[in-house]
Amino acid sequence: MNLAKQKYFIVTLALVAGFFHTSGQRRSVDNLTHFDDRPLHFGFYLGLNTMDYRLSNYNNVFENPVFNGNDQLKADALKLHDYKDQFAAEVYTILPGFTVGGVVNYRISRDIDLRFTPGMSLGSRSFKYYIKIDPELVSQSSGIDEGTYLTTPSAYVDIPFGIRYKGFRHHNVRPYVYLGAAFRQDLENKRITESVVHLKKNGGYAELGLGLDSYLEYFRFTAEFRFSYGLNNLIRHDTEIPVPYYGFIFKELNSNIFTLIFYFE
């Protein structure tokens, strides 16, 4: 991911959240003073996301275990791509996505809530492939060049749960920290797998969020920035479905998701 673009995206999201925060402070009267005393309440949320991969490559594509004992696959691959065997791939751009879901909030104590927020996230990631020859990147070769791109769409079914530790309420605002975990299933997995890489359908995530509750006249509005850190390697090293052999350059591929969430409760 381009670091400058990532910082720009995060700053933009922070400004949007700040606007809603300011809007929630315009009233001098304390709103919904007994809202947090409810043992159980419900709501919904909308959000913007950006998805990223943490990846590592094999130095030589034939270091991948799928080629062990498969001399014919190796010979065919070398012939197809003019005997090139060193490639590299990177995530090259940020693509915005959309998140939507519901909220179930259970009050454990004055400062701690248990949250269940099932939903769906739509987004995508883009790769850029290179031919690599010690150590320079070459822009022309048979079948792949500097203009070789791959976009991997994702449609996640999100099943997150966690706890919120809340600070003291100051008039109509209250900050909190969110710690949780999530299970996600990618409904676009089959379409991705049939292109260049073999990816697993399911993934586990550790999540950290920072948010601010704003108590409006009729409902509580919350802006939260959440980071989801993928825990498992999504690459499947197999040859069940034919793919271009440079797709086997990946050693590990883990998912990151950054989300700005707006809750209405």
C-alpha positions as CSV (number, residue, x, y, z in Angstrom):
1,M,0.0,0.0,0.0
2,N,1.2,3.5,-0.8
3,L,1.9,5.0,2.7
4,A,1.1,8.6,1.6
5,K,-2.3,7.6,0.2
6,Q,-3.0,5.6,3.4
7,K,-2.3,8.6,5.6
8,Y,-4.5,10.8,3.3
9,F,-7.4,8.4,3.6
10,I,-7.1,8.2,7.4
11,V,-6.9,12.0,7.8
12,T,-10.0,12.4,5.6
13,L,-12.0,9.9,7.7
14,A,-10.9,11.7,10.9
15,L,-12.2,15.0,9.6
16,V,-15.5,13.5,8.8
17,A,-15.7,12.0,12.3
18,G,-14.8,15.4,13.7
19,F,-17.6,17.1,11.8
20,F,-20.2,14.7,13.4
21,H,-18.6,15.2,16.8
22,T,-18.9,19.0,16.5
23,S,-22.5,18.7,15.4
24,G,-23.3,16.6,18.5
25,Q,-22.0,19.3,20.8
26,R,-24.1,22.2,19.6
27,R,-26.8,21.6,22.2
28,S,-26.0,22.8,25.8
29,V,-28.7,20.5,27.3
30,D,-27.6,17.0,28.3
31,N,-29.5,14.5,26.1
32,L,-30.5,10.9,26.8
33,T,-29.2,11.0,30.3
34,H,-30.4,7.4,31.1
35,F,-29.5,5.9,27.7
36,D,-26.4,4.0,29.1
37,D,-28.5,2.5,31.9
38,R,-30.4,0.2,29.6
39,P,-29.3,-3.4,30.0
40,L,-29.9,-4.1,26.3
41,H,-30.4,-2.0,23.2
42,F,-30.1,-2.3,19.4
43,G,-29.1,-0.2,16.4
44,F,-27.5,-0.2,13.0
45,Y,-24.4,1.1,11.4
46,L,-23.0,2.4,8.1
47,G,-19.3,2.6,7.3
48,L,-16.5,3.2,4.9
49,N,-13.6,0.8,4.6
50,T,-10.3,0.3,2.9
51,M,-8.8,-3.2,2.6
52,D,-5.1,-4.1,2.4
53,Y,-2.9,-7.2,2.3
54,R,0.3,-7.9,4.3
55,L,2.3,-10.1,1.9
56,S,5.6,-11.8,1.5
57,N,7.0,-13.4,-1.7
58,Y,9.3,-16.3,-2.5
59,N,12.6,-15.2,-3.9
60,N,12.1,-17.7,-6.7
61,V,8.7,-18.9,-7.7
62,F,9.9,-22.5,-7.7
63,E,10.6,-22.3,-4.0
64,N,6.9,-22.8,-3.6
65,P,6.2,-26.4,-2.3
66,V,3.6,-26.9,-5.1
67,F,6.4,-27.5,-7.5
68,N,8.1,-30.2,-5.4
69,G,7.9,-33.5,-7.3
70,N,5.9,-31.9,-10.1
71,D,8.6,-31.6,-12.9
72,Q,6.0,-31.4,-15.6
73,L,4.3,-28.3,-14.0
74,K,7.7,-26.6,-13.6
75,A,8.7,-27.4,-17.2
76,D,5.4,-26.1,-18.6
77,A,5.7,-22.9,-16.5
78,L,9.2,-22.1,-17.6
79,K,8.4,-22.6,-21.2
80,L,5.2,-20.5,-21.0
81,H,7.0,-17.4,-19.5
82,D,10.3,-17.5,-21.4
83,Y,12.2,-19.2,-18.6
84,K,11.7,-16.4,-16.1
85,D,11.3,-17.6,-12.5
86,Q,11.7,-14.4,-10.3
87,F,8.7,-12.3,-9.8
88,A,7.4,-9.8,-7.2
89,A,3.9,-8.6,-6.3
90,E,2.7,-5.7,-4.2
91,V,-0.5,-3.9,-3.2
92,Y,-0.3,-0.7,-5.2
93,T,-3.4,1.4,-4.4
94,I,-6.2,2.1,-2.0
95,L,-9.8,1.3,-3.0
96,P,-12.7,2.5,-0.9
97,G,-15.5,0.1,0.1
98,F,-18.8,0.1,2.0
99,T,-19.8,-1.6,5.3
100,V,-23.3,-2.0,6.8
101,G,-24.8,-4.0,9.7
102,G,-26.7,-4.2,12.9
103,V,-25.8,-3.7,16.6
104,V,-26.7,-5.6,19.7
105,N,-25.3,-4.0,22.8
106,Y,-25.4,-5.6,26.3
107,R,-24.5,-3.5,29.4
108,I,-22.1,-5.4,31.7
109,S,-21.3,-2.5,34.0
110,R,-21.2,1.3,34.1
111,D,-18.0,1.3,32.0
112,I,-18.1,-1.9,30.0
113,D,-20.4,-3.0,27.2
114,L,-20.5,-6.3,25.3
115,R,-21.1,-5.7,21.5
116,F,-22.2,-7.9,18.7
117,T,-22.2,-6.2,15.3
118,P,-22.9,-8.6,12.4
119,G,-22.9,-7.1,9.0
120,M,-21.4,-7.2,5.5
121,S,-18.4,-5.4,4.0
122,L,-17.8,-4.8,0.3
123,G,-14.4,-3.8,-1.0
124,S,-11.4,-4.8,-3.1
125,R,-7.6,-4.8,-3.2
126,S,-5.3,-4.4,-6.2
127,F,-2.0,-6.1,-7.0
128,K,0.8,-5.1,-9.3
129,Y,3.1,-7.8,-10.7
130,Y,6.7,-7.5,-11.8
131,I,9.3,-9.6,-13.5
132,K,12.3,-9.4,-11.2
133,I,15.9,-10.0,-12.3
134,D,18.7,-9.4,-9.6
135,P,17.8,-7.0,-8.3
136,E,16.3,-4.7,-11.0
137,L,12.7,-4.8,-12.1
138,V,12.3,-5.4,-15.8
139,S,9.3,-4.1,-17.6
140,Q,9.1,-6.4,-20.6
141,S,8.8,-10.1,-20.8
142,S,6.6,-12.8,-22.3
143,G,3.1,-12.9,-20.7
144,I,3.7,-10.4,-17.8
145,D,5.1,-6.9,-17.6
146,E,5.0,-3.8,-15.4
147,G,1.4,-3.2,-16.5
148,T,0.1,-6.5,-15.1
149,Y,-2.6,-5.8,-12.5
150,L,-5.1,-7.9,-10.5
151,T,-8.0,-6.6,-8.5
152,T,-9.4,-9.0,-5.9
153,P,-13.0,-8.1,-4.9
154,S,-14.3,-9.1,-1.5
155,A,-17.8,-9.4,-0.1
156,Y,-17.3,-10.3,3.5
157,V,-20.0,-11.6,5.9
158,D,-18.8,-10.1,9.2
159,I,-19.3,-11.7,12.6
160,P,-17.5,-9.4,15.1
161,F,-17.9,-9.4,18.8
162,G,-16.0,-7.5,21.5
163,I,-16.1,-5.2,24.5
164,R,-16.2,-1.4,24.8
165,Y,-14.4,0.2,27.7
166,K,-16.0,3.7,28.1
167,G,-14.6,6.8,29.6
168,F,-16.5,9.4,31.6
169,R,-19.3,11.2,29.9
170,H,-18.8,14.9,29.4
171,H,-22.2,16.5,28.6
172,N,-23.2,14.9,25.3
173,V,-20.0,13.1,24.4
174,R,-18.3,10.0,25.8
175,P,-15.1,8.3,24.4
176,Y,-14.4,4.6,24.4
177,V,-11.9,1.9,23.4
178,Y,-13.1,-1.2,21.6
179,L,-11.3,-4.6,21.8
180,G,-12.6,-7.6,19.9
181,A,-12.4,-10.4,17.4
182,A,-14.1,-11.2,14.2
183,F,-14.8,-14.1,11.9
184,R,-15.2,-13.2,8.2
185,Q,-16.3,-15.3,5.2
186,D,-15.6,-14.0,1.7
187,L,-18.4,-14.7,-0.7
188,E,-16.2,-13.6,-3.7
189,N,-13.7,-16.3,-2.9
190,K,-14.6,-18.5,-5.8
191,R,-14.2,-15.8,-8.4
192,I,-10.8,-14.7,-7.0
193,T,-9.6,-18.3,-6.8
194,E,-10.3,-18.8,-10.5
195,S,-8.0,-15.9,-11.5
196,V,-4.4,-15.7,-10.4
197,V,-4.2,-16.7,-6.7
198,H,-5.8,-19.4,-4.6
199,L,-7.3,-17.8,-1.5
200,K,-9.1,-19.3,1.5
201,K,-12.7,-18.4,2.1
202,N,-12.6,-17.8,5.9
203,G,-10.4,-15.7,8.1
204,G,-10.1,-14.6,11.7
205,Y,-9.2,-11.1,12.8
206,A,-8.2,-9.2,16.0
207,E,-9.8,-5.8,16.2
208,L,-9.0,-2.5,17.9
209,G,-11.3,0.5,17.7
210,L,-11.4,4.1,19.1
211,G,-14.7,5.9,19.2
212,L,-16.8,8.8,20.5
213,D,-20.5,8.6,21.5
214,S,-22.5,11.7,20.8
215,Y,-25.9,11.9,22.6
216,L,-28.3,13.7,20.3
217,E,-31.9,14.6,21.1
218,Y,-33.5,11.3,19.9
219,F,-30.7,8.8,19.5
220,R,-27.1,8.2,20.1
221,F,-24.7,8.7,17.2
222,T,-21.2,7.2,17.4
223,A,-18.2,7.6,15.1
224,E,-15.6,4.8,15.4
225,F,-12.3,4.1,13.7
226,R,-11.6,0.3,13.7
227,F,-8.5,-1.6,12.6
228,S,-8.9,-5.3,11.8
229,Y,-5.7,-7.4,11.8
230,G,-6.0,-10.7,9.9
231,L,-4.5,-13.6,11.8
232,N,-4.3,-16.4,9.2
233,N,-2.5,-16.9,6.0
234,L,-5.1,-16.7,3.2
235,I,-3.0,-18.4,0.5
236,R,-3.8,-22.0,-0.5
237,H,-0.8,-23.7,-2.0
238,D,-2.4,-26.2,-4.4
239,T,-2.9,-26.8,-8.1
240,E,-6.6,-27.9,-8.0
241,I,-7.6,-25.0,-10.3
242,P,-5.1,-23.9,-13.1
243,V,-3.7,-20.4,-12.6
244,P,-0.8,-18.5,-14.1
245,Y,2.2,-20.0,-12.4
246,Y,3.5,-16.6,-11.2
247,G,0.5,-16.6,-8.9
248,F,2.5,-19.0,-6.8
249,I,5.1,-16.3,-5.9
250,F,3.1,-15.6,-2.7
251,K,4.5,-17.1,0.5
252,E,2.0,-15.5,2.9
253,L,-1.0,-13.2,2.4
254,N,-2.8,-11.7,5.4
255,S,-5.6,-9.3,5.4
256,N,-5.9,-5.8,7.0
257,I,-9.2,-3.8,7.1
258,F,-9.5,-0.2,8.1
259,T,-13.1,1.0,8.8
260,L,-14.7,4.2,9.8
261,I,-18.1,3.2,11.3
262,F,-21.1,5.4,12.0
263,Y,-23.5,3.9,14.6
264,F,-27.1,4.9,15.1
265,E,-28.6,3.6,18.4
